[in-house]
Amino acid sequence: MSVGSVQLAEPGVLSLAGTLDYRSGPQLRKQGAALIASSPASALVLDCTAVQQSSSVGLSLLLAFMRDAKAAGKGCEVRGMPHGMREIAEVYGLDDILALQ
C-alpha cells in the first residue's frame, strides 16, 4: 500500500492517491485545504482515480474539501471514486452530497 497524498495535478484538479486512512488523514486535510485556498481556479475537481484504499476518512476528506471550496466561492465535484469508497458513501447516505450516480 502506498501512503496517501493530495496534490494539484493540473489547474483546478486536486488529485488524491494511495491510502486514505486515520494515519494519512490529518496531513492530507492540511495539505488539501492549502491547495484549495491557493488555487486560482473558479471550480475544482476532486479526482479519486488513484486512491488505492480508503476508510471513512477518505469520505471525510472529500466532504471537508468540498466545504473548503464552497467557503472560497469555488464549485466542486468528485471524479473517479473507487468502488469501496462509493459503497461507504452509500451506507452513510452521502450519495446526493457527493453526486454519486
N, CA, C and O atoms as CSV, one atom per row, in Angstrom:
chain,resi,resn,atom,element,x,y,z
A,1,MET,N,N,0.833,-1.175,0.000
A,1,MET,CA,C,0.000,0.000,0.000
A,1,MET,C,C,0.879,1.240,0.000
A,1,MET,O,O,1.925,1.289,0.648
A,2,SER,N,N,0.423,2.241,-0.747
A,2,SER,CA,C,1.190,3.480,-0.759
A,2,SER,C,C,0.568,4.491,0.203
A,2,SER,O,O,-0.631,4.460,0.483
A,3,VAL,N,N,1.403,5.364,0.687
A,3,VAL,CA,C,0.969,6.414,1.598
A,3,VAL,C,C,0.045,7.359,0.837
A,3,VAL,O,O,0.231,7.585,-0.359
A,4,GLY,N,N,-0.936,7.902,1.518
A,4,GLY,CA,C,-1.862,8.825,0.888
A,4,GLY,C,C,-1.185,10.126,0.499
A,4,GLY,O,O,-0.230,10.567,1.137
A,5,SER,N,N,-1.701,10.728,-0.563
A,5,SER,CA,C,-1.183,12.018,-0.999
A,5,SER,C,C,-2.302,12.836,-1.622
A,5,SER,O,O,-3.314,12.299,-2.074
A,6,VAL,N,N,-2.100,14.137,-1.635
A,6,VAL,CA,C,-3.006,15.055,-2.318
A,6,VAL,C,C,-2.129,16.104,-2.992
A,6,VAL,O,O,-1.197,16.634,-2.387
A,7,GLN,N,N,-2.441,16.396,-4.256
A,7,GLN,CA,C,-1.656,17.379,-4.990
A,7,GLN,C,C,-2.515,18.020,-6.070
A,7,GLN,O,O,-3.538,17.473,-6.480
A,8,LEU,N,N,-2.084,19.174,-6.515
A,8,LEU,CA,C,-2.752,19.840,-7.618
A,8,LEU,C,C,-2.162,19.246,-8.894
A,8,LEU,O,O,-1.079,19.638,-9.329
A,9,ALA,N,N,-2.889,18.294,-9.492
A,9,ALA,CA,C,-2.379,17.555,-10.642
A,9,ALA,C,C,-2.315,18.433,-11.886
A,9,ALA,O,O,-1.401,18.312,-12.701
A,10,GLU,N,N,-3.284,19.305,-12.018
A,10,GLU,CA,C,-3.358,20.270,-13.102
A,10,GLU,C,C,-4.268,21.388,-12.608
A,10,GLU,O,O,-4.945,21.211,-11.596
A,11,PRO,N,N,-4.305,22.515,-13.276
A,11,PRO,CA,C,-5.136,23.600,-12.765
A,11,PRO,C,C,-6.585,23.154,-12.518
A,11,PRO,O,O,-7.259,22.653,-13.418
A,12,GLY,N,N,-7.036,23.348,-11.295
A,12,GLY,CA,C,-8.411,23.012,-10.940
A,12,GLY,C,C,-8.665,21.561,-10.601
A,12,GLY,O,O,-9.804,21.191,-10.316
A,13,VAL,N,N,-7.633,20.723,-10.623
A,13,VAL,CA,C,-7.809,19.298,-10.326
A,13,VAL,C,C,-6.950,18.904,-9.132
A,13,VAL,O,O,-5.721,18.901,-9.204
A,14,LEU,N,N,-7.611,18.578,-8.050
A,14,LEU,CA,C,-6.946,18.111,-6.838
A,14,LEU,C,C,-6.974,16.590,-6.868
A,14,LEU,O,O,-8.048,15.990,-6.839
A,15,SER,N,N,-5.825,15.972,-6.926
A,15,SER,CA,C,-5.725,14.524,-7.068
A,15,SER,C,C,-5.391,13.869,-5.724
A,15,SER,O,O,-4.391,14.204,-5.089
A,16,LEU,N,N,-6.234,12.945,-5.309
A,16,LEU,CA,C,-5.982,12.146,-4.111
A,16,LEU,C,C,-5.483,10.788,-4.561
A,16,LEU,O,O,-5.968,10.234,-5.547
A,17,ALA,N,N,-4.501,10.249,-3.829
A,17,ALA,CA,C,-3.911,8.981,-4.236
A,17,ALA,C,C,-3.482,8.168,-3.023
A,17,ALA,O,O,-3.339,8.693,-1.919
A,18,GLY,N,N,-3.280,6.875,-3.254
A,18,GLY,CA,C,-2.764,5.993,-2.211
A,18,GLY,C,C,-3.813,5.573,-1.210
A,18,GLY,O,O,-4.970,5.343,-1.562
A,19,THR,N,N,-3.401,5.473,0.046
A,19,THR,CA,C,-4.263,5.015,1.133
A,19,THR,C,C,-4.738,6.199,1.950
A,19,THR,O,O,-3.932,6.973,2.466
A,20,LEU,N,N,-6.049,6.338,2.066
A,20,LEU,CA,C,-6.655,7.409,2.845
A,20,LEU,C,C,-7.219,6.795,4.120
A,20,LEU,O,O,-8.265,6.147,4.098
A,21,ASP,N,N,-6.514,7.006,5.232
A,21,ASP,CA,C,-6.961,6.437,6.496
A,21,ASP,C,C,-6.584,7.355,7.651
A,21,ASP,O,O,-6.134,8.479,7.430
A,22,TYR,N,N,-6.764,6.887,8.871
A,22,TYR,CA,C,-6.516,7.719,10.043
A,22,TYR,C,C,-5.052,8.164,10.149
A,22,TYR,O,O,-4.762,9.184,10.775
A,23,ARG,N,N,-4.135,7.413,9.547
A,23,ARG,CA,C,-2.720,7.795,9.604
A,23,ARG,C,C,-2.418,8.943,8.643
A,23,ARG,O,O,-1.674,9.862,8.987
A,24,SER,N,N,-2.982,8.894,7.463
A,24,SER,CA,C,-2.685,9.916,6.456
A,24,SER,C,C,-3.659,11.093,6.502
A,24,SER,O,O,-3.331,12.182,6.032
A,25,GLY,N,N,-4.840,10.889,7.059
A,25,GLY,CA,C,-5.902,11.891,7.029
A,25,GLY,C,C,-5.549,13.277,7.531
A,25,GLY,O,O,-5.791,14.248,6.814
A,26,PRO,N,N,-4.990,13.424,8.727
A,26,PRO,CA,C,-4.716,14.767,9.243
A,26,PRO,C,C,-3.771,15.589,8.353
A,26,PRO,O,O,-4.008,16.776,8.127
A,27,GLN,N,N,-2.724,14.970,7.859
A,27,GLN,CA,C,-1.787,15.693,6.994
A,27,GLN,C,C,-2.432,16.029,5.655
A,27,GLN,O,O,-2.245,17.130,5.136
A,28,LEU,N,N,-3.187,15.095,5.093
A,28,LEU,CA,C,-3.857,15.348,3.821
A,28,LEU,C,C,-4.875,16.472,3.958
A,28,LEU,O,O,-5.063,17.267,3.037
A,29,ARG,N,N,-5.523,16.531,5.106
A,29,ARG,CA,C,-6.514,17.587,5.357
A,29,ARG,C,C,-5.850,18.957,5.283
A,29,ARG,O,O,-6.373,19.870,4.644
A,30,LYS,N,N,-4.705,19.101,5.933
A,30,LYS,CA,C,-3.977,20.376,5.915
A,30,LYS,C,C,-3.483,20.714,4.507
A,30,LYS,O,O,-3.631,21.844,4.042
A,31,GLN,N,N,-2.898,19.728,3.841
A,31,GLN,CA,C,-2.365,19.966,2.500
A,31,GLN,C,C,-3.469,20.337,1.520
A,31,GLN,O,O,-3.321,21.274,0.736
A,32,GLY,N,N,-4.571,19.605,1.565
A,32,GLY,CA,C,-5.685,19.874,0.655
A,32,GLY,C,C,-6.292,21.243,0.880
A,32,GLY,O,O,-6.599,21.949,-0.080
A,33,ALA,N,N,-6.471,21.629,2.134
A,33,ALA,CA,C,-7.026,22.951,2.447
A,33,ALA,C,C,-6.136,24.052,1.874
A,33,ALA,O,O,-6.631,25.030,1.314
A,34,ALA,N,N,-4.825,23.888,2.018
A,34,ALA,CA,C,-3.887,24.883,1.496
A,34,ALA,C,C,-3.931,24.937,-0.036
A,34,ALA,O,O,-3.886,26.019,-0.621
A,35,LEU,N,N,-4.017,23.784,-0.675
A,35,LEU,CA,C,-4.086,23.751,-2.139
A,35,LEU,C,C,-5.363,24.405,-2.651
A,35,LEU,O,O,-5.334,25.134,-3.642
A,36,ILE,N,N,-6.475,24.149,-1.985
A,36,ILE,CA,C,-7.751,24.737,-2.395
A,36,ILE,C,C,-7.706,26.254,-2.228
A,36,ILE,O,O,-8.146,26.993,-3.108
A,37,ALA,N,N,-7.181,26.707,-1.114
A,37,ALA,CA,C,-7.100,28.147,-0.853
A,37,ALA,C,C,-6.202,28.859,-1.858
A,37,ALA,O,O,-6.470,30.004,-2.222
A,38,SER,N,N,-5.149,28.200,-2.305
A,38,SER,CA,C,-4.198,28.847,-3.210
A,38,SER,C,C,-4.552,28.675,-4.690
A,38,SER,O,O,-3.939,29.315,-5.545
A,39,SER,N,N,-5.512,27.836,-4.999
A,39,SER,CA,C,-5.873,27.603,-6.396
A,39,SER,C,C,-6.648,28.786,-6.975
A,39,SER,O,O,-7.632,29.229,-6.383
A,40,PRO,N,N,-6.216,29.295,-8.120
A,40,PRO,CA,C,-6.943,30.395,-8.757
A,40,PRO,C,C,-8.184,29.931,-9.530
A,40,PRO,O,O,-8.965,30.759,-9.998
A,41,ALA,N,N,-8.368,28.622,-9.663
A,41,ALA,CA,C,-9.499,28.091,-10.429
A,41,ALA,C,C,-10.825,28.441,-9.755
A,41,ALA,O,O,-10.910,28.489,-8.528
A,42,SER,N,N,-11.850,28.685,-10.558
A,42,SER,CA,C,-13.171,29.014,-10.023
A,42,SER,C,C,-13.958,27.759,-9.661
A,42,SER,O,O,-14.955,27.833,-8.943
A,43,ALA,N,N,-13.513,26.616,-10.156
A,43,ALA,CA,C,-14.146,25.336,-9.833
A,43,ALA,C,C,-13.057,24.281,-9.697
A,43,ALA,O,O,-12.032,24.336,-10.376
A,44,LEU,N,N,-13.293,23.321,-8.811
A,44,LEU,CA,C,-12.323,22.263,-8.559
A,44,LEU,C,C,-12.924,20.892,-8.817
A,44,LEU,O,O,-14.123,20.677,-8.639
A,45,VAL,N,N,-12.081,19.983,-9.234
A,45,VAL,CA,C,-12.437,18.572,-9.358
A,45,VAL,C,C,-11.594,17.825,-8.337
A,45,VAL,O,O,-10.373,17.977,-8.300
A,46,LEU,N,N,-12.248,17.017,-7.509
A,46,LEU,CA,C,-11.542,16.147,-6.567
A,46,LEU,C,C,-11.422,14.796,-7.252
A,46,LEU,O,O,-12.385,14.031,-7.298
A,47,ASP,N,N,-10.256,14.505,-7.776
A,47,ASP,CA,C,-10.031,13.291,-8.562
A,47,ASP,C,C,-9.534,12.163,-7.655
A,47,ASP,O,O,-8.460,12.255,-7.061
A,48,CYS,N,N,-10.329,11.107,-7.561
A,48,CYS,CA,C,-10.018,9.975,-6.676
A,48,CYS,C,C,-9.568,8.737,-7.436
A,48,CYS,O,O,-9.485,7.660,-6.846
A,49,THR,N,N,-9.276,8.857,-8.718
A,49,THR,CA,C,-8.960,7.680,-9.519
A,49,THR,C,C,-7.707,6.943,-9.046
A,49,THR,O,O,-7.572,5.746,-9.300
A,50,ALA,N,N,-6.796,7.623,-8.369
A,50,ALA,CA,C,-5.561,6.982,-7.906
A,50,ALA,C,C,-5.636,6.518,-6.451
A,50,ALA,O,O,-4.630,6.086,-5.888
A,51,VAL,N,N,-6.816,6.604,-5.841
A,51,VAL,CA,C,-6.976,6.110,-4.472
A,51,VAL,C,C,-6.960,4.584,-4.511
A,51,VAL,O,O,-7.747,3.964,-5.227
A,52,GLN,N,N,-6.062,3.991,-3.740
A,52,GLN,CA,C,-5.946,2.539,-3.715
A,52,GLN,C,C,-6.797,1.917,-2.619
A,52,GLN,O,O,-7.362,0.839,-2.800
A,53,GLN,N,N,-6.887,2.601,-1.478
A,53,GLN,CA,C,-7.667,2.086,-0.355
A,53,GLN,C,C,-8.127,3.268,0.483
A,53,GLN,O,O,-7.397,4.245,0.655
A,54,SER,N,N,-9.351,3.169,1.005
A,54,SER,CA,C,-9.869,4.265,1.810
A,54,SER,C,C,-10.809,3.741,2.882
A,54,SER,O,O,-11.610,2.835,2.653
A,55,SER,N,N,-10.686,4.335,4.049
A,55,SER,CA,C,-11.669,4.103,5.109
A,55,SER,C,C,-12.642,5.270,5.031
A,55,SER,O,O,-12.644,6.012,4.048
A,56,SER,N,N,-13.456,5.437,6.040
A,56,SER,CA,C,-14.379,6.568,6.067
A,56,SER,C,C,-13.614,7.891,6.127
A,56,SER,O,O,-14.187,8.947,5.856
A,57,VAL,N,N,-12.343,7.846,6.473
A,57,VAL,CA,C,-11.507,9.048,6.485
A,57,VAL,C,C,-11.457,9.672,5.093
A,57,VAL,O,O,-11.463,10.896,4.966
A,58,GLY,N,N,-11.411,8.859,4.065
A,58,GLY,CA,C,-11.391,9.381,2.695
A,58,GLY,C,C,-12.633,10.193,2.392
A,58,GLY,O,O,-12.551,11.252,1.771
A,59,LEU,N,N,-13.781,9.704,2.825
A,59,LEU,CA,C,-15.026,10.451,2.625
A,59,LEU,C,C,-15.028,11.734,3.437
A,59,LEU,O,O,-15.500,12.770,2.971
A,60,SER,N,N,-14.509,11.665,4.635
A,60,SER,CA,C,-14.403,12.856,5.472
A,60,SER,C,C,-13.539,13.908,4.789
A,60,SER,O,O,-13.865,15.094,4.824
A,61,LEU,N,N,-12.453,13.488,4.174
A,61,LEU,CA,C,-11.594,14.418,3.445
A,61,LEU,C,C,-12.346,15.066,2.284
A,61,LEU,O,O,-12.263,16.278,2.086
A,62,LEU,N,N,-13.075,14.264,1.525
A,62,LEU,CA,C,-13.828,14.813,0.393
A,62,LEU,C,C,-14.836,15.856,0.866
A,62,LEU,O,O,-14.952,16.928,0.272
A,63,LEU,N,N,-15.559,15.540,1.928
A,63,LEU,CA,C,-16.549,16.483,2.452
A,63,LEU,C,C,-15.884,17.769,2.949
A,63,LEU,O,O,-16.395,18.866,2.722
A,64,ALA,N,N,-14.752,17.628,3.622
A,64,ALA,CA,C,-14.029,18.803,4.111
A,64,ALA,C,C,-13.521,19.649,2.943
A,64,ALA,O,O,-13.597,20.877,2.985
A,65,PHE,N,N,-13.007,18.999,1.909
A,65,PHE,CA,C,-12.513,19.736,0.748
A,65,PHE,C,C,-13.655,20.443,0.028
A,65,PHE,O,O,-13.482,21.552,-0.478
A,66,MET,N,N,-14.817,19.804,-0.020
A,66,MET,CA,C,-15.984,20.439,-0.631
A,66,MET,C,C,-16.401,21.677,0.171
A,66,MET,O,O,-16.760,22.702,-0.408
A,67,ARG,N,N,-16.353,21.580,1.490
A,67,ARG,CA,C,-16.663,22.749,2.339
A,67,ARG,C,C,-15.646,23.859,2.115
A,67,ARG,O,O,-16.014,25.030,2.023
A,68,ASP,N,N,-14.365,23.498,2.026
A,68,ASP,CA,C,-13.314,24.485,1.782
A,68,ASP,C,C,-13.547,25.208,0.461
A,68,ASP,O,O,-13.433,26.432,0.384
A,69,ALA,N,N,-13.875,24.441,-0.578
A,69,ALA,CA,C,-14.122,25.032,-1.895
A,69,ALA,C,C,-15.317,25.979,-1.834
A,69,ALA,O,O,-15.264,27.087,-2.368
A,70,LYS,N,N,-16.380,25.545,-1.191
A,70,LYS,CA,C,-17.574,26.383,-1.079
A,70,LYS,C,C,-17.255,27.671,-0.327
A,70,LYS,O,O,-17.684,28.752,-0.732
A,71,ALA,N,N,-16.508,27.560,0.763
A,71,ALA,CA,C,-16.133,28.736,1.549
A,71,ALA,C,C,-15.279,29.704,0.730
A,71,ALA,O,O,-15.300,30.911,0.970
A,72,ALA,N,N,-14.530,29.174,-0.234
A,72,ALA,CA,C,-13.688,30.006,-1.094
A,72,ALA,C,C,-14.441,30.482,-2.333
A,72,ALA,O,O,-13.860,31.132,-3.202
A,73,GLY,N,N,-15.738,30.159,-2.417
A,73,GLY,CA,C,-16.549,30.585,-3.551
A,73,GLY,C,C,-16.287,29.804,-4.825
A,73,GLY,O,O,-16.504,30.309,-5.926
A,74,LYS,N,N,-15.814,28.561,-4.675
A,74,LYS,CA,C,-15.478,27.726,-5.826
A,74,LYS,C,C,-16.447,26.555,-5.927
A,74,LYS,O,O,-16.856,25.991,-4.912
A,75,GLY,N,N,-16.807,26.195,-7.140
A,75,GLY,CA,C,-17.582,24.988,-7.357
A,75,GLY,C,C,-16.693,23.782,-7.126
A,75,GLY,O,O,-15.468,23.900,-7.126
A,76,CYS,N,N,-17.304,22.620,-6.929
A,76,CYS,CA,C,-16.520,21.421,-6.641
A,76,CYS,C,C,-17.292,20.182,-7.048
A,76,CYS,O,O,-18.498,20.088,-6.818
A,77,GLU,N,N,-16.591,19.226,-7.656
A,77,GLU,CA,C,-17.195,17.942,-7.984
A,77,GLU,C,C,-16.185,16.827,-7.744
A,77,GLU,O,O,-14.974,17.050,-7.750
A,78,VAL,N,N,-16.706,15.628,-7.536
A,78,VAL,CA,C,-15.873,14.449,-7.284
A,78,VAL,C,C,-15.843,13.596,-8.547
A,78,VAL,O,O,-16.865,13.403,-9.206
A,79,ARG,N,N,-14.658,13.090,-8.873
A,79,ARG,CA,C,-14.492,12.253,-10.060
A,79,ARG,C,C,-13.709,10.994,-9.696
A,79,ARG,O,O,-12.774,11.042,-8.897
A,80,GLY,N,N,-14.098,9.875,-10.287
A,80,GLY,CA,C,-13.315,8.645,-10.186
A,80,GLY,C,C,-13.284,7.990,-8.825
A,80,GLY,O,O,-12.265,7.419,-8.437
A,81,MET,N,N,-14.387,8.062,-8.089
A,81,MET,CA,C,-14.403,7.456,-6.757
A,81,MET,C,C,-14.359,5.929,-6.882
A,81,MET,O,O,-15.202,5.345,-7.562
A,82,PRO,N,N,-13.393,5.281,-6.236
A,82,PRO,CA,C,-13.303,3.820,-6.287
A,82,PRO,C,C,-14.541,3.151,-5.674
A,82,PRO,O,O,-15.250,3.740,-4.857
A,83,HIS,N,N,-14.769,1.932,-6.085
A,83,HIS,CA,C,-15.942,1.184,-5.642
A,83,HIS,C,C,-16.071,1.113,-4.119
A,83,HIS,O,O,-17.162,1.308,-3.582
A,84,GLY,N,N,-14.984,0.840,-3.430
A,84,GLY,CA,C,-15.031,0.733,-1.969
A,84,GLY,C,C,-15.455,2.034,-1.301
A,84,GLY,O,O,-16.238,2.024,-0.351
A,85,MET,N,N,-14.942,3.144,-1.794
A,85,MET,CA,C,-15.348,4.450,-1.252
A,85,MET,C,C,-16.814,4.714,-1.546
A,85,MET,O,O,-17.542,5.240,-0.704
A,86,ARG,N,N,-17.235,4.351,-2.734
A,86,ARG,CA,C,-18.625,4.548,-3.146
A,86,ARG,C,C,-19.566,3.759,-2.236
A,86,ARG,O,O,-20.623,4.258,-1.850
A,87,GLU,N,N,-19.187,2.542,-1.897
A,87,GLU,CA,C,-20.021,1.724,-1.015
A,87,GLU,C,C,-20.147,2.357,0.369
A,87,GLU,O,O,-21.236,2.385,0.943
A,88,ILE,N,N,-19.041,2.861,0.902
A,88,ILE,CA,C,-19.078,3.522,2.213
A,88,ILE,C,C,-19.977,4.759,2.135
A,88,ILE,O,O,-20.769,5.009,3.043
A,89,ALA,N,N,-19.855,5.524,1.059
A,89,ALA,CA,C,-20.676,6.728,0.882
A,89,ALA,C,C,-22.159,6.375,0.862
A,89,ALA,O,O,-22.977,7.091,1.438
A,90,GLU,N,N,-22.504,5.283,0.207
A,90,GLU,CA,C,-23.903,4.861,0.139
A,90,GLU,C,C,-24.424,4.447,1.511
A,90,GLU,O,O,-25.567,4.752,1.850
A,91,VAL,N,N,-23.614,3.765,2.296
A,91,VAL,CA,C,-24.012,3.361,3.642
A,91,VAL,C,C,-24.318,4.583,4.499
A,91,VAL,O,O,-25.271,4.576,5.277
A,92,TYR,N,N,-23.507,5.635,4.357
A,92,TYR,CA,C,-23.686,6.852,5.145
A,92,TYR,C,C,-24.709,7.815,4.536
A,92,TYR,O,O,-24.970,8.876,5.102
A,93,GLY,N,N,-25.290,7.453,3.388
A,93,GLY,CA,C,-26.283,8.311,2.754
A,93,GLY,C,C,-25.696,9.564,2.129
A,93,GLY,O,O,-26.350,10.606,2.098
A,94,LEU,N,N,-24.479,9.474,1.636
A,94,LEU,CA,C,-23.805,10.633,1.057
A,94,LEU,C,C,-23.907,10.682,-0.470
A,94,LEU,O,O,-23.239,11.492,-1.113
A,95,ASP,N,N,-24.732,9.828,-1.039
A,95,ASP,CA,C,-24.866,9.748,-2.497
A,95,ASP,C,C,-25.158,11.112,-3.122
A,95,ASP,O,O,-24.490,11.524,-4.071
A,96,ASP,N,N,-26.161,11.810,-2.581
A,96,ASP,CA,C,-26.563,13.093,-3.156
A,96,ASP,C,C,-25.515,14.172,-2.933
A,96,ASP,O,O,-25.220,14.952,-3.838
A,97,ILE,N,N,-24.959,14.216,-1.743
A,97,ILE,CA,C,-23.971,15.243,-1.419
A,97,ILE,C,C,-22.752,15.120,-2.326
A,97,ILE,O,O,-22.222,16.122,-2.805
A,98,LEU,N,N,-22.317,13.902,-2.554
A,98,LEU,CA,C,-21.132,13.670,-3.389
A,98,LEU,C,C,-21.500,13.478,-4.864
A,98,LEU,O,O,-20.632,13.217,-5.697
A,99,ALA,N,N,-22.785,13.607,-5.176
A,99,ALA,CA,C,-23.293,13.461,-6.544
A,99,ALA,C,C,-22.897,12.111,-7.159
A,99,ALA,O,O,-22.416,12.043,-8.290
A,100,LEU,N,N,-23.112,11.044,-6.387
A,100,LEU,CA,C,-22.806,9.705,-6.899
A,100,LEU,C,C,-23.943,9.219,-7.781
A,100,LEU,O,O,-25.118,9.441,-7.487
A,101,GLN,N,N,-23.574,8.552,-8.867
A,101,GLN,CA,C,-24.575,8.027,-9.787
A,101,GLN,C,C,-24.435,6.543,-9.935
A,101,GLN,O,O,-25.197,5.922,-10.676
